């Protein structure tokens, strides 16, 4: 399931897009910046970062994807 920006503000804290992005990055949670410039991620990505996932996420290089 997708975790959108407003929910991420509740989960990781922060009052701005920049705050949320910094907190996601520090926590090692993979995310994508959507077309409105707001980050989003998935429950699976959060669970995996917390060690709650049984399957490993593929290891990739860090990149930024801009959706227009």
Buried (B, 14 or more C-beta within 10 A) or exposed (E): EEBEBEEBBEBBEBEEBEEBBEBBEEEEBBBBBBEEEBBBBBEBBBBBBEEEBEEEEEEEEEEEEEEE
